[in-house]
């Protein structure tokens, strides 16, 4: 197994290295590097290599999902076989499906049994299973158990409670000498991660999901505007100005170093906050995200899948690698080692998994009822829809527009993207 930053020279615009593929490997797989992702991928691939005798090169792609999608679209549009197995986001099957293999054909109709039906349905495009679920995700709230107990607070149930609790604890901790303490960190960069955060704010404030199931644009409403305005009020107060450029890892870095009371992130961060080098090990709790005054808690559906490129020179072998990596033993190992949510329902009753990650049990409903981004209804236009949404949100967070101004302008932009229909 070799690990490569494998990006052809035509993709240099992404700022990635331009290493040519290694000769002689049987397959190439792309893996993300957020948290422990890359290490876990390397371990899983090594186990498959030992089992089969085949060799695999690992491609380290951009951590930004927006940049990774652009890279994939360029590679696949060129009908390049440089990457056999692609790690794809839960919102990409409809965008990339025409370039991906039908895994039911190579792995059989039973390949998808035991996985969450909602994800299998999500990954099925025109009757073709274009990706196998690898791990699922939903946004959760991390909090400092020790600090909430110290100052007599319970985990917040509403965003307003989070605002007030974070404000008070931040002030008290700074008075006590913790000058770097912040109340709340999240993913505020203008990228797909901000779409997830903002969708949670909006949906939990009864503002809808940007575009409804019938394809109607619903984002221009007072509840959406007020949710964005509340989030904007955090910047510079309980959230550092730098959060406008935070992705998952920047937020985790602040929280794990002991400098934040609350953090919104994905479940993967749990095992890292409990690691030997974490300053908050043993001090962290995880609960469902707060809700607005008008709604109920909403967690954005995330997660990643493995797909096989139609342009692979070894489609059958690539499919076998996918089957191994998404199988029960690998999903269990990844859950126990690094808190990656399984997509196999049976593992949520597994005692070893629940011992390693207790909130997999307590937040099971959160994971199974997460709010999907409007990728299915907007189809090939989803990338433009998400870009418009996170840019509008970022303009509110940065103080350029009010929530009402941003959603009114966004409605017009989405209408132009939609034209007559999605």
C-alpha positions, 0 to 999 in steps of 0.5 A: 500500500502506498499513500499518494496525494494524487491530483493530476496537473490539470487540478492544480487550481485546487492547490493540491500536489501533483504526484503521478500515480504509482506504477504496479498497484492494482487499485487506487482509492480516495480517502479523506483526512478529517480526524482519523479518517486517513489512518482508518482507511490505511488500516482497512486497506492494509487488512484487505491487501493482506487478505487478498494479496492485491496492492492499493494506492491511497489518494489523499483528497482535499478535506473541503468537501466542496473542493473534493467534489470539484476534483471528482467532477473534473476527473470523472468528466475526463473519464479518467481511471486514475481513481478506482474507488471514490469516497463520496458525500451523502449528497453526491450520488445524484450529481456523480451517479452517471459516472459510477458503477451499479454495485448491485451488478458487481456485488449482487442484490443482497449487498445492501442488506442490513444497511440503513434503508434511507441511505441505500435509497439515497445512494440508488439513482435510477434504480442503480446502487451507485455507492455503498454506505461506509459511515453515517453522520449527524451533527451533535453538540459537544459540551464541557461537562466539568464547566457546566457542572462548575457553574450550575448549568444543564446542557442547553435545549434551545439555541437561546439557552446555548447563547446565554450559557456560553456567554456566562461561562465564557465571562466567568472563565476569562475572569478566572484567567482563561483568556482564550476561552470561547463559548461556542465553536462551529464550522463557519467557513463558506463551504458545504459544512456551513450548509449543514450548520445553517440547515440545522439552525433553520430547520430547528427554528421551523424555517424549512429545508431551503427547498421542500420535497416538491421542489418549491423554494421555501427559504425566504421566511421570517424563521429562517431569517431570525435563525441566521441573525441569532447565529450572526450575533455569536460572532465576536461575542461567544464565537471567535471571528476566526470561525468564519474560516473554520471547518471541522478540524479548526473547530475541534482544535479549539475545543480539544485544546480546552478553549471552548465550552460548546462545539458543534461537530460530527461524531468522529470528534468524540474519540479524538476528544478522549485521546491521551493528548486531549486536554478535555479527555473525560470532561466532554458530554454529547447531546442532540443539538438545540432547537429554536423557539419555533421548532425541534432539534434538527441534525443535518444528515451527513456521512460518506459512501464508497463508489466505483468509477465506471472508468476503472480498469478493475471494476470487479476487484474495486467492488470487492474492496468496497464490500470489504471496507463497508462490511460489518467487521470494518464498520465495527472496528471504525466505530470502536476505534474512532466513533464513526457511525455504522450504517449497519443497524445491528451494530447499534445493539453491539455491546462493544460498540456501545461501550466505546461510544455510549451516545450511539445508543442515546442519540440513535433517533438523532442519527436515524431521523437526521434532516437531509439536505435538498440534494435529491429534489434539486438533482444536478443543481444541488451544488449551485443551491448549496453554494448559494445557501452557504454564501448567503449564510456567510454574508449574514455571519460576517455582518454584510447582510441581515438575515431578511436581506440574505434570504430575500436575495437567496430566493431570487438566486435559487429561482434563477438556478431552478428556472422552470424546474430542477 
